[in-house]
Amino acid sequence: MKTSDWSSLVVGLMLTTAASGLVRAETVGEGRRALEATLRTAPVDPAGVTGSIAPAQAPIRSTLAPLTARPSTGLTDVDGAPRAPARPDVAATRPATETTAPAAPAASETPTPAPAPAAAAPVVTTPAAAAPVEAATVPTPAPAADASSLIDAAASALPVPEAIDLKAAPATTATTTPTPTPTPTTMPATAASTPAAAPVSSPLLVTPAPAAAAAPAPTATPAVAAPETAAAPAPVSTDAAVAASLEDQLVAEAMEKAGKVAVSRAGSADERAERSALATFYRDRGWRPFFVGAQDLTPEGRRLAKAIAASDRDGLDPADYALPQSRAGTPEARAEAEFAVGETALRLVRHLASGRFAPSRVSDLVTPHPPKPKPAEVLAEFADGRDLDATIAGYAPPHEGYRRLKAELARLRGEPETPVVRLPDGPLLKPGQKDERVALLRERLGVASIASDADPETYDPALAEAVKAFQRERGLAATGKIGRSTVSALNAEAQGNADRIADVIVNMERWRWLPRDLGELYVIVNVPDFHLDVMKAGKSTHHARVITGRPENQTPIFSETMEYVVVNPYWNVPYSIVKKEMMSKLQAGRLGGSYEVEVGNRTVDPSTVDWATVSPGNVSIRQRPGDGNALGNIKFMFPNQHSVYIHDTSSRSLFSRDYRALSHGCVRVHEPFSFADAVLSEEPETLDGSRLKKMLGRGEKTVMLKRHVPVHIVYFTEFVDDAGQVQTRRDIYGHDARMRRILGL
């Protein structure tokens, strides 16, 4: 048979097998292509083909993939003629249980090729198998016998389930034999025999022999055990990698569904933005979880848990960020837990950076704009490989005032809870006087009598010095006299550690409302402290007393930027003051001549108007510059929604008082031109208090600043000064009490 005929035979075999769906296309195709390539390249003798097929000594994946052994089957030539088994000597090696066709040479004999088609090849009969296979015997030229054996052996190694019949094409002379069923019987190897089937999992090694002569008898080969009885292919088991891949796919699908649900949920603007950022974050990761693993938290999730546990150091409550208990199980449960943990992480960062509630919940006049971290940027930082707990800690306020309060919080929590003595009200107590309250005062401040025989009820100098120190710490006049303000401050301290801790936490929360960058040069006004500071490079360059709004006319809390200064200002009376105070003065004819009055944009003489018929909304009043002007000689403008600013005053005697919540809401500053020297120190052109003073008395003059200065009006009732002393101020507007209720303290 020509080489092309062998190629056609192999192609026919491939097509027949593929059509029957017997083996995997990829593995069988590779084996057949390798076999065909070998046959094409082997030298062919017109007189015959010789060669051998033997089990490989080691798996050779580049030649043929491992094949599952199956029973031998009959083959049909590509022209439709049936072909008999090609090696008559194979029968000699069959076990005794097999029935062989007549005229098979002995195993010890050297096979002699039969003369040309003079005789038909013998038919081997084996015990019946599950499915019969028809085989035909046709005269085959002797030289082709070894080549046919080559094809038979190769084909017999291809895995064909025994439940499928493979029938030969009709032939003139045909003999039907059952398909042999492999048994565990050991078949002896002979010089001219080849195992009937390749061992299980051993690939075939095809070795072409020289065409001119028959192959010499090989040395004895080790006995090969015949495969066990063929059965239906066992189900392919899924290995760990495939199982993990399938699990990842299921989790990804569940994550995508959970993302859609999360984005559609209602909530605050911050919560919706965080859920949307989470969905985008997971989508970009191929919907792979970040915090929750197959069984428990990932390393990132454990770092988040660590950050949550440490959040109490920043005055937060770790219970507010409890992670879900169930974090494993089904892909849906894992996806739900992942989104819950992700939302918790972003909420923790937001609370740490911006506070736990909107400042306006305290009052309409509390309107700072806390810095809000962008959820997408936070998640990007989480994913960049740095320590997640350290990243979260970095969102706390960086200000020195915050760090000092944090240290004070830790100190208070480390102290035992002890009762504090309260001082009863009574008449003004001065040093040198005798009063039964003195003994309580000594106990309260921890001051003993000077001498053992001293009267414990006498207010002595040592106790007076302790009282003065207390008054300075509380922003009171350090006179040593004990009146209502000092008693109130002493008793406010008698609330014990729990209340003091709550006050510190409240003030830490207010630090979160401030911008992260306060400015290289900025002004900070602490309303309940009645002082302002001009800060430069973190140090106070000017400290001044201020007058702030009365409780009924509170100074608002906010941050803005000073843009200009006005010398010899007009005072444009706010509508609230017109309505509450000026209308009654107009009706009584008691409004002074320094005011200009307009009704419906028309300047009028107040004495000619029937004010009982005029609505306050149609009235505008402003006070001319000069002596007696409520704004004094200068005002410092930082445009804001409250129309509040810092200015001079004509009532300068009020600065001598300890309690200075006395204005209509604006901030009056003591010695305004000294304040101007400090706040204008960075102007590129020389501009200071001296230049501004030279403008006095020449009409209103506006001076625009080239260097704008941030102004922060704040409300700190607890702070630690540069000497490390804790300072406490009165809650003049009740903001502390409201914040404690909101925070549940």
GUTORKE-80252 format. One record per residue (C-alpha): residue number from 0; residue in one letter; x, y, z. Coordinates in steps of 0.05 Angstrom, whole numbers, plus 5000, padded with zeros to 4 digits. Each point is the difference from the previous one (the first is absolute). Layout:
# GUTORKE-80252
 pos code   px   py   pz
 NUM    A    X    Y    Z
...
***
This chain:
# GUTORKE-80252
 pos code   px   py   pz
   0    M 5000 5000 5000
   1    K 5027 5068 4983
   2    T 5017 5054 5051
   3    S 4941 5041 4976
   4    D 4954 4941 5014
   5    W 5026 4997 5071
   6    S 4985 5074 5008
   7    S 4930 4990 4972
   8    L 4990 4942 5049
   9    V 5021 5043 5060
  10    V 4956 5058 4977
  11    G 4941 4952 4992
  12    L 5013 4973 5069
  13    M 5001 5071 5029
  14    L 4935 5018 4965
  15    T 4966 4936 5023
  16    T 5020 5010 5072
  17    A 4981 5074 5002
  18    A 4932 4985 4969
  19    S 4986 4948 5053
  20    G 5017 5048 5056
  21    L 5044 4947 5034
  22    V 5058 5041 5026
  23    R 5018 5071 5016
  24    A 5015 5037 4935
  25    E 5061 5034 5026
  26    T 5037 4939 5027
  27    V 4983 4952 4943
  28    G 5014 5051 4947
  29    E 5069 5011 5028
  30    G 5014 4925 5001
  31    R 4976 4988 4930
  32    R 5038 5058 4971
  33    A 5064 4975 5032
  34    L 4987 4929 4972
  35    E 4986 5026 4931
  36    A 5063 5043 5001
  37    T 5041 4940 5020
  38    L 4973 4957 4944
  39    R 5011 5055 4949
  40    T 5072 5008 5018
  41    A 5017 4925 5009
  42    P 5039 4968 4943
  43    V 4953 4953 4960
  44    D 5023 4938 4962
  45    P 4956 4981 4942
  46    A 5008 4929 5022
  47    G 4973 5012 5070
  48    V 5003 5041 5064
  49    T 5032 4978 5064
  50    G 5001 5033 5068
  51    S 4981 4991 5072
  52    I 4953 5029 5050
  53    A 5021 4995 5073
  54    P 4979 5034 5064
  55    A 5039 5063 5014
  56    Q 5050 4999 5057
  57    A 4976 5069 5024
  58    P 4941 5044 4981
  59    I 5016 5040 4938
  60    R 4947 5055 4997
  61    S 5029 5030 4937
  62    T 4986 4936 4962
  63    L 4933 4976 5026
  64    A 4959 5018 5060
  65    P 4985 4944 5049
  66    L 4944 4957 4973
  67    T 4952 4954 5036
  68    A 5005 4928 4978
  69    R 4940 4968 4967
  70    P 4985 4933 4966
  71    S 5027 4990 4931
  72    T 4951 5010 4943
  73    G 4999 4982 4927
  74    L 5020 5053 4949
  75    T 4976 5012 4930
  76    D 5044 5027 4944
  77    V 4981 5067 4971
  78    D 4976 4968 4935
  79    G 4947 4962 5038
  80    A 5033 4931 4998
  81    P 5006 4965 5066
  82    R 5069 4987 5026
  83    A 5021 4942 5045
  84    P 5049 5005 5057
  85    A 5068 5007 4968
  86    R 5046 4961 5048
  87    P 4987 4925 4998
  88    D 5051 4990 5054
  89    V 4960 5040 5050
  90    A 4954 4941 5011
  91    A 5057 4959 5027
  92    T 5006 5047 5058
  93    R 4928 4999 5021
  94    P 4982 4967 5066
  95    A 4973 4929 4999
  96    T 4930 5027 5012
  97    E 4999 5031 4931
  98    T 4979 4961 4938
  99    T 5047 5011 4942
 100    A 4991 4989 4926
 101    P 5038 4941 4968
 102    A 5071 5003 4973
 103    A 5032 5047 5051
 104    P 5075 4991 5007
 105    A 5030 4981 5068
 106    A 5024 5054 5045
 107    S 5072 4977 4995
 108    E 5001 5001 4925
 109    T 5024 5058 4959
 110    P 4941 5027 4961
 111    T 5005 4991 4924
 112    P 4959 5046 4958
 113    A 4946 4962 4963
 114    P 5004 5000 4925
 115    A 4958 5051 4963
 116    P 4926 4994 5002
 117    A 5002 4925 4998
 118    A 4969 4992 5069
 119    A 4955 5040 5044
 120    A 5024 5027 5066
 121    P 4975 4961 5061
 122    V 4943 5027 5041
 123    V 5010 5003 5075
 124    T 4940 4981 5042
 125    T 4996 5025 5071
 126    P 4948 4995 5056
 127    A 4937 5040 4988
 128    A 5001 5074 5019
 129    A 4944 5047 5016
 130    A 4991 5020 4927
 131    P 5016 4956 4939
 132    V 5043 5029 4945
 133    E 4999 4975 4929
 134    A 5067 4984 4968
 135    A 5015 4978 4930
 136    T 5057 4957 4974
 137    V 5029 5016 4933
 138    P 5063 4977 4966
 139    T 5055 5048 5020
 140    P 5068 5004 4967
 141    A 5054 4974 5046
 142    P 5043 5062 4999
 143    A 4942 5041 5028
 144    A 4990 4957 5060
 145    D 5045 5039 5047
 146    A 4972 5067 4979
 147    S 4929 4975 5012
 148    S 5022 4977 5068
 149    L 5027 5070 5012
 150    I 4933 5032 4985
 151    D 4962 4947 5040
 152    A 5042 5010 5061
 153    A 4995 5076 4996
 154    A 4925 4997 4989
 155    S 4990 4951 5056
 156    A 5031 5050 5048
 157    L 4948 5052 4983
 158    P 4946 5003 5054
 159    V 4934 4975 4972
 160    P 4945 4986 5051
 161    E 4976 4929 4994
 162    A 4929 5023 4999
 163    I 5011 5027 4930
 164    D 5004 4952 4940
 165    L 5051 5013 4947
 166    K 4980 4961 4937
 167    A 5043 4984 4941
 168    A 4976 5013 4930
 169    P 4966 4940 4964
 170    A 5049 4951 4968
 171    T 4997 4941 4954
 172    T 5025 4952 5053
 173    A 4988 5019 5073
 174    T 5005 4966 5066
 175    T 4967 5029 5061
 176    T 5039 4994 5065
 177    P 4984 5029 5068
 178    T 5043 5057 5024
 179    P 5052 4973 5048
 180    T 4993 5021 5072
 181    P 5067 5016 5032
 182    T 5016 4959 5062
 183    P 5053 5007 5053
 184    T 5036 4939 4971
 185    T 5074 5013 4989
 186    M 5020 4989 4928
 187    P 5071 4974 4988
 188    A 5042 5040 4953
 189    T 5031 4965 4940
 190    A 5051 5019 4949
 191    A 4946 5016 4949
 192    S 4941 5021 5042
 193    T 4974 5067 5022
 194    P 4953 5011 5059
 195    A 4928 4999 4977
 196    A 4986 5066 5034
 197    A 5043 5055 5029
 198    P 5002 5003 5076
 199    V 4952 5049 5032
 200    S 5028 5071 5002
 201    S 5062 4982 4959
 202    P 5006 5037 4934
 203    L 5021 4964 4936
 204    L 5068 5007 4970
 205    V 5002 4987 4925
 206    T 5069 4979 4974
 207    P 5005 4990 4925
 208    A 5048 4943 4979
 209    P 5044 4996 4937
 210    A 4958 4978 4940
 211    A 5051 4953 4969
 212    A 4998 4944 5051
 213    A 4956 4973 5055
 214    A 5016 5023 5069
 215    P 5045 4953 5040
 216    A 4969 4964 5058
 217    P 5004 5046 5060
 218    T 5022 4978 5069
 219    A 4947 4979 5047
 220    T 4959 5057 5028
 221    P 4969 5003 5069
 222    A 4932 4969 5006
 223    V 4943 5049 4991
 224    A 4936 4993 5038
 225    A 4938 5003 4958
 226    P 4951 5055 5020
 227    E 4940 4984 5041
 228    T 4932 4991 4969
 229    A 4981 5064 4966
 230    A 4942 5039 5029
 231    A 4965 5065 4987
 232    P 5047 5060 5011
 233    A 4999 5025 5071
 234    P 4978 5072 5012
 235    V 5058 5048 4996
 236    S 5013 5027 5070
 237    T 5008 5076 5008
 238    D 5066 5018 5030
 239    A 5011 5055 5052
 240    A 5020 5053 4949
 241    V 4937 4989 4959
 242    A 4957 4999 5063
 243    A 5031 5065 5023
 244    S 4990 5031 4932
 245    L 4927 4980 5000
 246    E 4992 5028 5070
 247    D 5032 5066 4979
 248    Q 4952 5004 4942
 249    L 4939 4989 5045
 250    V 5025 5051 5050
 251    A 5013 5051 4944
 252    E 4929 4991 4975
 253    A 4972 5008 5070
 254    M 5044 5062 5010
 255    E 4973 5032 4937
 256    K 4929 4988 5022
 257    A 5015 5026 5070
 258    G 5031 5062 4969
 259    K 4936 5016 4962
 260    V 4959 4991 5063
 261    A 5048 5044 5040
 262    V 4999 5057 4950
 263    S 4924 5000 4997
 264    R 4992 5006 5076
 265    A 4977 5065 5032
 266    G 5042 5039 5049
 267    S 5036 5065 5012
 268    A 5040 5032 4944
 269    D 5064 4976 5033
 270    E 4975 4929 5006
 271    R 4976 4997 4927
 272    A 5067 5028 4976
 273    E 5037 4948 5040
 274    R 4959 4942 4974
 275    S 5008 5024 4929
 276    A 5076 5005 5009
 277    L 5001 4930 5029
 278    A 4963 4971 4940
 279    T 5049 5034 4953
 280    F 5059 4975 5042
 281    Y 4976 4928 4998
 282    R 4983 5004 4926
 283    D 5070 5023 4984
 284    R 5026 4940 5041
 285    G 4959 4952 4958
 286    W 4949 4996 5057
 287    R 5051 4966 5046
 288    P 4990 5011 5075
 289    F 5052 5041 5037
 290    F 4983 4995 5074
 291    V 4966 4932 5006
 292    G 5033 4933 4982
 293    A 4969 4932 4987
 294    Q 4999 4984 5075
 295    D 5014 5065 5037
 296    L 5031 5069 4992
 297    T 5058 5011 4952
 298    P 5064 5032 5027
 299    E 4969 5067 4979
 300    G 4937 4983 5038
 301    R 5040 4983 5062
 302    R 5036 5067 4996
 303    L 4933 5035 4995
 304    A 4977 4962 5063
 305    K 5063 5025 5035
 306    A 4985 5072 4979
 307    I 4929 4993 5027
 308    A 5025 4974 5067
 309    A 5046 5060 5005
 310    S 4947 5051 4981
 311    D 4982 5013 5073
 312    R 5066 5036 5008
 313    D 4972 5053 4953
 314    G 4937 5007 5039
 315    L 4959 4954 4955
 316    D 4960 4940 5022
 317    P 5025 4934 4970
 318    A 4930 4972 5008
 319    D 4977 5047 4945
 320    Y 5044 4963 4951
 321    A 4987 4927 5019
 322    L 5015 4953 4942
 323    P 4948 4948 4979
 324    Q 5007 4935 5039
 325    S 4983 4955 4941
 326    R 5054 5009 4947
 327    A 5004 4932 4965
 328    G 4953 4949 4970
 329    T 4966 5011 4934
 330    P 5027 5048 4947
 331    E 4939 5044 5013
 332    A 5016 5003 5074
 333    R 5072 5017 4986
 334    A 4981 5055 4951
 335    E 4951 5030 5049
 336    A 5052 4998 5056
 337    E 5052 5032 4954
 338    F 4956 5060 4984
 339    A 4981 5007 5073
 340    V 5073 5000 5022
 341    G 5019 5048 4944
 342    E 4945 5049 5020
 343    T 5024 4995 5072
 344    A 5071 5017 4980
 345    L 4979 5062 4962
 346    R 4954 5022 5056
 347    L 5056 4993 5050
 348    V 5045 5043 4957
 349    R 4946 5053 4991
 350    H 4985 5003 5074
 351    L 5073 5005 5018
 352    A 5013 5055 4949
 353    S 4935 5039 4999
 354    G 4960 4984 5062
 355    R 4941 4956 5014
 356    F 4944 5049 4983
 357    A 4987 5064 4963
 358    P 5022 5060 5043
 359    S 4936 5037 4983
 360    R 4963 4950 5045
 361    V 5029 5039 5059
 362    S 4974 5067 4976
 363    D 4984 5038 4936
 364    L 5058 5045 5019
 365    V 5050 4942 5001
 366    T 5018 4996 4927
 367    P 5072 4976 4989
 368    H 5014 4956 4939
 369    P 5038 4939 5025
 370    P 5050 4970 4952
 371    K 4970 4938 4968
 372    P 5046 4946 4973
 373    K 4982 4975 4931
 374    P 4978 4927 5004
 375    A 5034 4981 4935
 376    E 5066 5029 5024
 377    V 4993 4965 5067
 378    L 4989 4932 4966
 379    A 5059 5013 4954
 380    E 5043 5011 5062
 381    F 4973 4936 5030
 382    A 5020 4961 4938
 383    D 5070 5027 4990
 384    G 5031 4951 5048
 385    R 5015 5044 5060
 386    D 4978 4983 5071
 387    L 4926 5012 4998
 388    D 4994 5015 5075
 389    A 5055 5053 4994
 390    T 4965 5029 4939
 391    I 4935 5007 5039
 392    A 5036 5032 5059
 393    G 5028 5052 4952
 394    Y 4931 5029 4989
 395    A 4995 5027 5071
 396    P 5009 5075 5008
 397    P 5075 5017 4997
 398    H 4994 5061 5045
 399    E 5041 5007 5063
 400    G 4937 5019 5040
 401    Y 4968 4934 4980
 402    R 5061 4959 5019
 403    R 5003 5033 5068
 404    L 4927 4984 5014
 405    K 5011 4928 4977
 406    A 5056 4993 5051
 407    E 4955 5031 5054
 408    L 4945 4950 4983
 409    A 5049 4943 5010
 410    R 5022 5030 5067
 411    L 4929 5008 5025
 412    R 4982 4929 4982
 413    G 5060 4976 5039
 414    E 4979 5035 5064
 415    P 4952 4967 5049
 416    E 4931 5030 5008
 417    T 5000 5042 5063
 418    P 4945 5044 5029
 419    V 5014 5075 4998
 420    V 4979 5049 5054
 421    R 4948 5052 4980
 422    L 5001 5070 5029
 423    P 4933 5029 5022
 424    D 4978 5069 4978
 425    G 5009 5058 5049
 426    P 5024 5071 5006
 427    L 5064 5025 4967
 428    L 5060 4969 5035
 429    K 5065 5040 5003
 430    P 5070 4980 5025
 431    G 5007 5009 5076
 432    Q 4926 4988 5014
 433    K 4973 4943 5042
 434    D 4946 4956 4971
 435    E 4977 4928 5010
 436    R 5007 4989 4925
 437    V 5076 5010 5005
 438    A 5010 4928 5025
 439    L 4962 4974 4939
 440    L 5040 5046 4955
 441    R 5065 4972 5028
 442    E 4977 4929 4987
 443    R 4976 5018 4931
 444    L 5067 5031 4979
 445    G 5043 4954 5042
 446    V 5032 5055 5042
 447    A 5017 4989 5073
 448    S 5005 5053 5055
 449    I 5066 5036 5008
 450    A 5008 4978 5072
 451    S 4971 4943 5040
 452    D 4968 5049 5049
 453    A 4971 5045 4945
 454    D 4925 5007 4996
 455    P 4977 4956 4943
 456    E 4942 5049 4987
 457    T 5046 5060 4988
 458    Y 5013 5018 4927
 459    D 5076 5004 5003
 460    P 5052 5023 4947
 461    A 5018 4929 4978
 462    L 4928 4985 4985
 463    A 4992 5067 4965
 464    E 5059 4984 4953
 465    A 4968 4933 4983
 466    V 4934 5036 4984
 467    K 5035 5050 4955
 468    A 5035 4944 4962
 469    F 4932 4967 4990
 470    Q 4969 5065 4976
 471    R 5055 5010 4949
 472    E 4990 4930 4973
 473    R 4926 5013 4992
 474    G 5008 5068 4967
 475    L 4975 5038 5060
 476    A 5031 5062 5030
 477    A 5054 4974 5048
 478    T 4978 5042 5060
 479    G 4994 4944 5052
 480    K 4930 5023 5015
 481    I 4948 4945 4998
 482    G 4935 5023 4970
 483    R 4947 4965 4958
 484    S 5044 4992 4939
 485    T 5055 4966 5039
 486    V 4952 4956 5039
 487    S 4967 4980 4935
 488    A 5067 4982 4969
 489    L 5020 4960 5062
 490    N 4935 4961 5000
 491    A 5004 4988 4925
 492    E 5065 4963 5015
 493    A 4964 4958 5052
 494    Q 4967 4956 4949
 495    G 5051 4943 5004
 496    N 5040 4965 4946
 497    A 4942 4976 4958
 498    D 4975 5071 4989
 499    R 5069 5027 4989
 500    I 5014 4946 4949
 501    A 4935 5018 4964
 502    D 5021 5073 4997
 503    V 5067 4982 4970
 504    I 4967 4956 4948
 505    V 4952 5056 4981
 506    N 5057 5048 4989
 507    M 5040 4948 4960
 508    E 4939 4995 4955
 509    R 5003 5075 4986
 510    W 5072 4995 4977
 511    R 4975 4954 4944
 512    W 4959 5059 4973
 513    L 5061 5042 4985
 514    P 5038 5000 4935
 515    R 5060 4955 4999
 516    D 5043 5059 4978
 517    L 4984 5058 5046
 518    G 5050 5044 4962
 519    E 5071 5022 5010
 520    L 4973 5066 5028
 521    Y 4929 4998 5029
 522    V 4954 5028 5053
 523    I 4964 4956 5050
 524    V 4945 5027 5045
 525    N 4978 4955 5058
 526    V 4931 5026 5019
 527    P 4992 4973 5071
 528    D 5073 5018 5016
 529    F 4988 5073 4979
 530    H 5068 5003 4966
 531    L 5029 4998 4930
 532    D 5070 4982 4975
 533    V 5037 5017 4937
 534    M 5038 4937 4984
 535    K 5062 4997 4957
 536    A 5038 4935 4987
 537    G 4962 4967 5057
 538    K 5017 5054 5052
 539    S 4957 5056 5027
 540    T 5028 5068 4980
 541    H 4943 5041 5029
 542    H 4952 4982 5056
 543    A 4941 5047 5013
 544    R 4936 5004 5040
 545    V 4935 5000 4961
 546    I 4927 5012 5014
 547    T 4953 4948 4969
 548    G 4925 4995 4991
 549    R 4951 4993 5056
 550    P 4963 4934 5007
 551    E 4940 5032 4966
 552    N 5045 5028 4945
 553    Q 5051 4945 4993
 554    T 5064 5007 4961
 555    P 4997 4947 4944
 556    I 5052 4945 4993
 557    F 5032 4996 4931
 558    S 5064 5011 4958
 559    E 5009 5052 4946
 560    T 5055 5044 4970
 561    M 5016 5072 5016
 562    E 5002 5039 4934
 563    Y 5000 5074 5018
 564    V 5001 5051 5056
 565    V 4954 5061 5006
 566    V 5023 5063 5037
 567    N 4947 5050 5025
 568    P 4945 4949 4987
 569    Y 4925 5011 4995
 570    W 4960 4952 5042
 571    N 4946 4968 4959
 572    V 4951 4978 5054
 573    P 4979 4927 4990
 574    Y 4926 4988 4988
 575    S 4994 4959 5064
 576    I 5024 5060 5041
 577    V 4955 5047 4961
 578    K 4940 4957 5016
 579    K 5017 4985 5073
 580    E 5029 5067 5023
 581    M 5000 5057 4949
 582    M 4926 5001 4983
 583    S 4980 5014 5072
 584    K 5052 5056 5003
 585    L 4974 5029 4934
 586    Q 4928 4999 5027
 587    A 5022 5034 5065
 588    G 5043 5051 4963
 589    R 5062 4978 5037
 590    L 5044 4981 4941
 591    G 5062 5044 5001
 592    G 5021 5047 4944
 593    S 5059 4958 4978
 594    Y 4954 4952 4964
 595    E 4974 5004 4928
 596    V 4931 4970 4990
 597    E 4970 4976 4934
 598    V 4929 4976 4988
 599    G 4989 4965 4933
 600    N 5070 5023 4976
 601    R 4983 5073 5015
 602    T 5037 5038 5054
 603    V 4952 5030 5050
 604    D 4999 5042 5063
 605    P 4980 4951 5055
 606    S 4957 5054 5034
 607    T 4954 5006 4938
 608    V 4981 4927 4994
 609    D 4942 4964 5033
 610    W 5039 4939 5021
 611    A 4938 4963 5022
 612    T 4982 4991 4926
 613    V 5069 4980 4976
 614    S 5025 4928 4995
 615    P 5070 4988 5026
 616    G 5015 4963 4935
 617    N 4997 5067 4962
 618    V 5047 5036 5048
 619    S 5075 5006 4991
 620    I 5044 5034 5053
 621    R 5074 5015 5001
 622    Q 5044 5038 5048
 623    R 5048 5052 4974
 624    P 5076 4994 5014
 625    G 5029 5038 5058
 626    D 4998 5001 5075
 627    G 4947 4957 5029
 628    N 4996 4954 4940
 629    A 4986 4929 5024
 630    L 5056 4973 4956
 631    G 5051 5049 5026
 632    N 5054 5022 4951
 633    I 5014 4937 4961
 634    K 4970 4933 4979
 635    F 5033 4938 4971
 636    M 4957 4967 4948
 637    F 4994 4926 4982
 638    P 4935 4993 4960
 639    N 4954 4947 5028
 640    Q 4927 4979 5003
 641    H 4991 5029 5070
 642    S 5025 5071 4984
 643    V 5047 4995 5060
 644    Y 5070 5029 5003
 645    I 5054 5025 5048
 646    H 4998 5073 5018
 647    D 5018 5055 5048
 648    T 4949 5026 5050
 649    S 4981 5066 5033
 650    S 4986 4962 5066
 651    R 5072 4982 5017
 652    S 4987 4996 5075
 653    L 4965 4933 4990
 654    F 5068 4966 4987
 655    S 5016 5004 5074
 656    R 4944 4950 5017
 657    D 5013 4926 5009
 658    Y 4935 4980 4967
 659    R 4999 5033 4931
 660    A 4941 4969 4963
 661    L 4971 5069 4990
 662    S 4995 5016 4925
 663    H 4946 4992 4948
 664    G 5040 4944 4968
 665    C 5061 5033 4969
 666    V 5069 4993 5032
 667    R 5027 5064 5031
 668    V 5075 4999 5008
 669    H 5041 5037 5051
 670    E 5054 5047 4971
 671    P 4979 4990 4927
 672    F 5061 5035 4969
 673    S 5048 4954 5037
 674    F 4958 4942 4973
 675    A 5008 5032 4931
 676    D 5076 5000 5008
 677    A 5000 4925 5011
 678    V 4947 4979 4950
 679    L 5028 5043 4943
 680    S 5073 4980 5012
 681    E 5002 4960 4935
 682    E 4974 5054 4954
 683    P 5050 5009 4942
 684    E 4994 5075 5005
 685    T 5011 5031 5068
 686    L 4932 5004 5034
 687    D 4995 5003 5075
 688    G 4962 5033 5057
 689    S 5038 5065 4992
 690    R 4980 5009 4928
 691    L 4928 4984 5016
 692    K 4998 5050 5057
 693    K 5021 5055 4952
 694    M 4935 4988 4962
 695    L 4955 5016 5059
 696    G 4950 5056 4994
 697    R 5001 5005 4924
 698    G 4938 4960 4981
 699    E 4991 4926 4990
 700    K 5061 4968 4968
 701    T 5005 4928 4975
 702    V 5068 4967 4996
 703    M 5003 4935 4960
 704    L 5049 4948 5025
 705    K 5048 4967 4953
 706    R 5013 4944 5050
 707    H 4934 4972 5023
 708    V 4999 4973 5071
 709    P 4957 4941 5023
 710    V 4956 5015 5060
 711    H 4973 4943 5043
 712    I 4947 5015 5052
 713    V 4997 4939 5046
 714    Y 4967 4977 5065
 715    F 5048 4962 5045
 716    T 4980 4992 5073
 717    E 5058 4950 5013
 718    F 5070 5010 4974
 719    V 5072 4989 5022
 720    D 5045 5062 5000
 721    D 5072 5004 4980
 722    A 5021 4987 5072
 723    G 4963 4933 4999
 724    Q 4944 5025 5046
 725    V 4928 4979 4985
 726    Q 4957 5062 4992
 727    T 4924 4998 5010
 728    R 4951 5054 4979
 729    R 4927 5010 5013
 730    D 4950 4972 4950
 731    I 4969 5069 4988
 732    Y 4955 4979 4942
 733    G 4983 4929 5023
 734    H 5036 4968 4940
 735    D 5035 4949 5045
 736    A 4934 4975 5029
 737    R 4968 4992 4931
 738    M 5061 4964 4972
 739    R 5001 4952 5058
 740    R 4928 4982 4987
 741    I 5013 4989 4926
 742    L 5061 4957 5014
 743    G 4965 4962 5056
 744    L 5052 5020 5052
***
